[in-house]
Amino acid sequence: MHASDPAIGALARLPQWVILAVLAVLMIVGIAVRGVVGAVAFGLVTAFLAWLLYLSWQQLRPLDRLARAAVIVLTLGVTIVLAFPR
């Protein structure tokens, strides 16, 4: 049993569009709102994507791992930029 099993089970019971809608709203808030609020919203998206990458790491081919890790780095970069606006 994996520690993430209860969370995965809860997510699996939700309609697929709910997860996508929540991620989309968090991304929009992250981009629209500067400062801490935007950084936290985008940081939640980054954390969720990193968690999914962690869970699927063993099943991915090396190129897929690289591509998904690049997305994590990109979203982390956006989070940092949002956290420290000019």
Residue pairs with C-beta under 8 A, 6 or more apart in sequence:
2 8
2 55
4 51
4 55
8 55
11 19
23 45
23 48
26 41
26 42
26 44
26 45
27 41
27 42
27 45
29 37
29 38
29 41
30 38
30 39
30 41
30 42
30 43
30 45
30 78
30 79
30 82
31 38
31 42
31 82
32 38
33 41
34 82
34 85
35 82
35 83
35 85
36 83
38 82
38 83
39 79
39 80
39 82
39 83
42 75
42 78
42 79
42 82
43 79
45 75
46 72
46 75
46 76
46 79
49 68
49 71
49 72
49 75
50 72
53 65
53 68
53 69
53 72
56 68
57 65
60 68
